Amino acid sequence: MQGQRIGYVRVSSFDQNPDRQLEQIEVGKVFTDK
């Protein structure tokens, strides 16, 4: 069984866009916190 890679992306305000951070992540599951 292989390990699972989980990503976490955070932006500090609702008008910021997390897409730039998501472009660099190579994981199976991503959680975003706004």
N, CA, C, O and CB atoms as a CASP TS submission, in Angstrom:
PFRMAT TS
TARGET T0000
AUTHOR 0000-0000-0000
METHOD Language model
MODEL 1
PARENT N/A
ATOM      1  N   MET     1       0.844  -1.184   0.000  1.00  0.00           N
ATOM      2  CA  MET     1       0.000   0.000   0.000  1.00  0.00           C
ATOM      3  C   MET     1       0.887   1.244   0.000  1.00  0.00           C
ATOM      4  O   MET     1       1.807   1.355   0.810  1.00  0.00           O
ATOM      5  CB  MET     1      -0.959   0.000   1.224  1.00  0.00           C
ATOM      6  N   GLN     2       0.610   2.168  -0.901  1.00  0.00           N
ATOM      7  CA  GLN     2       1.366   3.409  -0.966  1.00  0.00           C
ATOM      8  C   GLN     2       0.754   4.452  -0.045  1.00  0.00           C
ATOM      9  O   GLN     2      -0.441   4.422   0.249  1.00  0.00           O
ATOM     10  CB  GLN     2       1.419   3.933  -2.404  1.00  0.00           C
ATOM     11  N   GLY     3       1.603   5.382   0.409  1.00  0.00           N
ATOM     12  CA  GLY     3       1.114   6.478   1.232  1.00  0.00           C
ATOM     13  C   GLY     3       0.317   7.467   0.410  1.00  0.00           C
ATOM     14  O   GLY     3       0.446   7.523  -0.812  1.00  0.00           O
ATOM     15  N   GLN     4      -0.493   8.232   1.077  1.00  0.00           N
ATOM     16  CA  GLN     4      -1.314   9.234   0.403  1.00  0.00           C
ATOM     17  C   GLN     4      -0.733  10.615   0.685  1.00  0.00           C
ATOM     18  O   GLN     4      -0.398  10.934   1.826  1.00  0.00           O
ATOM     19  CB  GLN     4      -2.801   9.150   0.868  1.00  0.00           C
ATOM     20  N   ARG     5      -0.615  11.430  -0.357  1.00  0.00           N
ATOM     21  CA  ARG     5      -0.132  12.799  -0.200  1.00  0.00           C
ATOM     22  C   ARG     5      -1.327  13.740  -0.163  1.00  0.00           C
ATOM     23  O   ARG     5      -2.171  13.730  -1.058  1.00  0.00           O
ATOM     24  CB  ARG     5       0.844  13.188  -1.348  1.00  0.00           C
ATOM     25  N   ILE     6      -1.385  14.549   0.882  1.00  0.00           N
ATOM     26  CA  ILE     6      -2.490  15.484   1.074  1.00  0.00           C
ATOM     27  C   ILE     6      -1.924  16.895   1.080  1.00  0.00           C
ATOM     28  O   ILE     6      -0.921  17.162   1.741  1.00  0.00           O
ATOM     29  CB  ILE     6      -3.269  15.185   2.396  1.00  0.00           C
ATOM     30  N   GLY     7      -2.565  17.800   0.345  1.00  0.00           N
ATOM     31  CA  GLY     7      -2.121  19.192   0.286  1.00  0.00           C
ATOM     32  C   GLY     7      -3.063  20.104   1.042  1.00  0.00           C
ATOM     33  O   GLY     7      -4.249  19.814   1.201  1.00  0.00           O
ATOM     34  N   TYR     8      -2.508  21.215   1.507  1.00  0.00           N
ATOM     35  CA  TYR     8      -3.295  22.222   2.222  1.00  0.00           C
ATOM     36  C   TYR     8      -2.954  23.585   1.635  1.00  0.00           C
ATOM     37  O   TYR     8      -1.789  23.982   1.619  1.00  0.00           O
ATOM     38  CB  TYR     8      -3.013  22.185   3.769  1.00  0.00           C
ATOM     39  N   VAL     9      -3.957  24.299   1.158  1.00  0.00           N
ATOM     40  CA  VAL     9      -3.769  25.617   0.561  1.00  0.00           C
ATOM     41  C   VAL     9      -4.545  26.615   1.402  1.00  0.00           C
ATOM     42  O   VAL     9      -5.704  26.380   1.742  1.00  0.00           O
ATOM     43  CB  VAL     9      -4.237  25.649  -0.939  1.00  0.00           C
ATOM     44  N   ARG    10      -3.900  27.739   1.741  1.00  0.00           N
ATOM     45  CA  ARG    10      -4.566  28.751   2.563  1.00  0.00           C
ATOM     46  C   ARG    10      -4.387  30.128   1.940  1.00  0.00           C
ATOM     47  O   ARG    10      -3.294  30.496   1.511  1.00  0.00           O
ATOM     48  CB  ARG    10      -4.014  28.738   4.005  1.00  0.00           C
ATOM     49  N   VAL    11      -5.476  30.877   1.900  1.00  0.00           N
ATOM     50  CA  VAL    11      -5.428  32.287   1.531  1.00  0.00           C
ATOM     51  C   VAL    11      -6.040  33.073   2.686  1.00  0.00           C
ATOM     52  O   VAL    11      -6.911  32.566   3.394  1.00  0.00           O
ATOM     53  CB  VAL    11      -6.187  32.564   0.172  1.00  0.00           C
ATOM     54  N   SER    12      -5.588  34.302   2.875  1.00  0.00           N
ATOM     55  CA  SER    12      -5.999  35.055   4.061  1.00  0.00           C
ATOM     56  C   SER    12      -7.290  35.857   3.891  1.00  0.00           C
ATOM     57  O   SER    12      -7.856  36.325   4.880  1.00  0.00           O
ATOM     58  CB  SER    12      -4.905  35.982   4.453  1.00  0.00           C
ATOM     59  N   SER    13      -7.762  36.023   2.659  1.00  0.00           N
ATOM     60  CA  SER    13      -9.020  36.740   2.462  1.00  0.00           C
ATOM     61  C   SER    13      -9.800  36.127   1.303  1.00  0.00           C
ATOM     62  O   SER    13      -9.237  35.434   0.455  1.00  0.00           O
ATOM     63  CB  SER    13      -8.758  38.238   2.203  1.00  0.00           C
ATOM     64  N   PHE    14     -11.097  36.392   1.280  1.00  0.00           N
ATOM     65  CA  PHE    14     -11.962  35.778   0.274  1.00  0.00           C
ATOM     66  C   PHE    14     -11.659  36.245  -1.147  1.00  0.00           C
ATOM     67  O   PHE    14     -11.934  35.518  -2.101  1.00  0.00           O
ATOM     68  CB  PHE    14     -13.397  36.070   0.597  1.00  0.00           C
ATOM     69  N   ASP    15     -11.097  37.446  -1.305  1.00  0.00           N
ATOM     70  CA  ASP    15     -10.829  37.938  -2.653  1.00  0.00           C
ATOM     71  C   ASP    15      -9.518  37.410  -3.230  1.00  0.00           C
ATOM     72  O   ASP    15      -9.222  37.657  -4.399  1.00  0.00           O
ATOM     73  CB  ASP    15     -10.805  39.443  -2.648  1.00  0.00           C
ATOM     74  N   GLN    16      -8.728  36.689  -2.436  1.00  0.00           N
ATOM     75  CA  GLN    16      -7.504  36.084  -2.957  1.00  0.00           C
ATOM     76  C   GLN    16      -7.839  34.766  -3.637  1.00  0.00           C
ATOM     77  O   GLN    16      -8.810  34.098  -3.280  1.00  0.00           O
ATOM     78  CB  GLN    16      -6.467  35.866  -1.827  1.00  0.00           C
ATOM     79  N   ASN    17      -7.024  34.400  -4.621  1.00  0.00           N
ATOM     80  CA  ASN    17      -7.275  33.202  -5.413  1.00  0.00           C
ATOM     81  C   ASN    17      -6.186  32.160  -5.137  1.00  0.00           C
ATOM     82  O   ASN    17      -5.005  32.458  -5.318  1.00  0.00           O
ATOM     83  CB  ASN    17      -7.332  33.547  -6.925  1.00  0.00           C
ATOM     84  N   PRO    18      -6.548  30.950  -4.705  1.00  0.00           N
ATOM     85  CA  PRO    18      -5.556  29.923  -4.387  1.00  0.00           C
ATOM     86  C   PRO    18      -5.024  29.172  -5.606  1.00  0.00           C
ATOM     87  O   PRO    18      -4.220  28.253  -5.451  1.00  0.00           O
ATOM     88  CB  PRO    18      -6.149  28.942  -3.433  1.00  0.00           C
ATOM     89  N   ASP    19      -5.452  29.543  -6.815  1.00  0.00           N
ATOM     90  CA  ASP    19      -5.072  28.786  -8.014  1.00  0.00           C
ATOM     91  C   ASP    19      -3.565  28.705  -8.228  1.00  0.00           C
ATOM     92  O   ASP    19      -3.065  27.670  -8.669  1.00  0.00           O
ATOM     93  CB  ASP    19      -5.708  29.406  -9.226  1.00  0.00           C
ATOM     94  N   ARG    20      -2.828  29.778  -7.926  1.00  0.00           N
ATOM     95  CA  ARG    20      -1.370  29.743  -8.111  1.00  0.00           C
ATOM     96  C   ARG    20      -0.731  28.683  -7.225  1.00  0.00           C
ATOM     97  O   ARG    20       0.201  28.001  -7.650  1.00  0.00           O
ATOM     98  CB  ARG    20      -0.755  31.118  -7.809  1.00  0.00           C
ATOM     99  N   GLN    21      -1.217  28.540  -6.010  1.00  0.00           N
ATOM    100  CA  GLN    21      -0.686  27.519  -5.115  1.00  0.00           C
ATOM    101  C   GLN    21      -1.074  26.123  -5.604  1.00  0.00           C
ATOM    102  O   GLN    21      -0.276  25.190  -5.525  1.00  0.00           O
ATOM    103  CB  GLN    21      -1.192  27.745  -3.679  1.00  0.00           C
ATOM    104  N   LEU    22      -2.293  25.985  -6.105  1.00  0.00           N
ATOM    105  CA  LEU    22      -2.762  24.677  -6.564  1.00  0.00           C
ATOM    106  C   LEU    22      -1.998  24.186  -7.788  1.00  0.00           C
ATOM    107  O   LEU    22      -1.847  22.980  -7.980  1.00  0.00           O
ATOM    108  CB  LEU    22      -4.243  24.738  -6.880  1.00  0.00           C
ATOM    109  N   GLU    23      -1.514  25.108  -8.618  1.00  0.00           N
ATOM    110  CA  GLU    23      -0.748  24.718  -9.810  1.00  0.00           C
ATOM    111  C   GLU    23       0.535  23.980  -9.440  1.00  0.00           C
ATOM    112  O   GLU    23       0.999  23.144 -10.215  1.00  0.00           O
ATOM    113  CB  GLU    23      -0.410  25.951 -10.650  1.00  0.00           C
ATOM    114  N   GLN    24       1.111  24.261  -8.297  1.00  0.00           N
ATOM    115  CA  GLN    24       2.389  23.690  -7.891  1.00  0.00           C
ATOM    116  C   GLN    24       2.251  22.404  -7.078  1.00  0.00           C
ATOM    117  O   GLN    24       3.252  21.742  -6.802  1.00  0.00           O
ATOM    118  CB  GLN    24       3.156  24.699  -7.095  1.00  0.00           C
ATOM    119  N   ILE    25       1.048  22.048  -6.699  1.00  0.00           N
ATOM    120  CA  ILE    25       0.835  20.889  -5.827  1.00  0.00           C
ATOM    121  C   ILE    25       0.561  19.637  -6.655  1.00  0.00           C
ATOM    122  O   ILE    25      -0.254  19.657  -7.578  1.00  0.00           O
ATOM    123  CB  ILE    25      -0.333  21.149  -4.855  1.00  0.00           C
ATOM    124  N   GLU    26       1.240  18.564  -6.322  1.00  0.00           N
ATOM    125  CA  GLU    26       1.004  17.268  -6.968  1.00  0.00           C
ATOM    126  C   GLU    26       0.608  16.265  -5.889  1.00  0.00           C
ATOM    127  O   GLU    26       1.424  15.471  -5.419  1.00  0.00           O
ATOM    128  CB  GLU    26       2.276  16.777  -7.758  1.00  0.00           C
ATOM    129  N   VAL    27      -0.658  16.323  -5.513  1.00  0.00           N
ATOM    130  CA  VAL    27      -1.167  15.456  -4.456  1.00  0.00           C
ATOM    131  C   VAL    27      -2.493  14.845  -4.879  1.00  0.00           C
ATOM    132  O   VAL    27      -3.085  15.258  -5.876  1.00  0.00           O
ATOM    133  CB  VAL    27      -1.330  16.238  -3.138  1.00  0.00           C
ATOM    134  N   GLY    28      -2.956  13.862  -4.121  1.00  0.00           N
ATOM    135  CA  GLY    28      -4.213  13.204  -4.424  1.00  0.00           C
ATOM    136  C   GLY    28      -5.427  13.953  -3.901  1.00  0.00           C
ATOM    137  O   GLY    28      -6.504  13.866  -4.491  1.00  0.00           O
ATOM    138  N   LYS    29      -5.272  14.698  -2.790  1.00  0.00           N
ATOM    139  CA  LYS    29      -6.392  15.403  -2.181  1.00  0.00           C
ATOM    140  C   LYS    29      -5.899  16.749  -1.668  1.00  0.00           C
ATOM    141  O   LYS    29      -4.833  16.837  -1.060  1.00  0.00           O
ATOM    142  CB  LYS    29      -7.026  14.567  -1.032  1.00  0.00           C
ATOM    143  N   VAL    30      -6.682  17.799  -1.917  1.00  0.00           N
ATOM    144  CA  VAL    30      -6.299  19.144  -1.498  1.00  0.00           C
ATOM    145  C   VAL    30      -7.413  19.747  -0.656  1.00  0.00           C
ATOM    146  O   VAL    30      -8.587  19.664  -1.017  1.00  0.00           O
ATOM    147  CB  VAL    30      -5.992  20.043  -2.723  1.00  0.00           C
ATOM    148  N   PHE    31      -7.044  20.352   0.466  1.00  0.00           N
ATOM    149  CA  PHE    31      -7.969  21.098   1.304  1.00  0.00           C
ATOM    150  C   PHE    31      -7.633  22.573   1.168  1.00  0.00           C
ATOM    151  O   PHE    31      -6.464  22.954   1.219  1.00  0.00           O
ATOM    152  CB  PHE    31      -7.896  20.634   2.796  1.00  0.00           C
ATOM    153  N   THR    32      -8.664  23.411   0.993  1.00  0.00           N
ATOM    154  CA  THR    32      -8.459  24.849   0.854  1.00  0.00           C
ATOM    155  C   THR    32      -9.152  25.567   1.997  1.00  0.00           C
ATOM    156  O   THR    32     -10.312  25.291   2.299  1.00  0.00           O
ATOM    157  CB  THR    32      -8.983  25.358  -0.509  1.00  0.00           C
ATOM    158  N   ASP    33      -8.442  26.487   2.630  1.00  0.00           N
ATOM    159  CA  ASP    33      -8.970  27.259   3.753  1.00  0.00           C
ATOM    160  C   ASP    33      -8.986  28.724   3.360  1.00  0.00           C
ATOM    161  O   ASP    33      -7.957  29.289   2.988  1.00  0.00           O
ATOM    162  CB  ASP    33      -8.125  27.036   5.047  1.00  0.00           C
ATOM    163  N   LYS    34     -10.174  29.344   3.445  1.00  0.00           N
ATOM    164  CA  LYS    34     -10.294  30.774   3.130  1.00  0.00           C
ATOM    165  C   LYS    34     -10.751  31.507   4.354  1.00  0.00           C
ATOM    166  O   LYS    34     -10.920  32.726   4.318  1.00  0.00           O
ATOM    167  CB  LYS    34     -11.270  31.021   1.959  1.00  0.00           C
TER
END
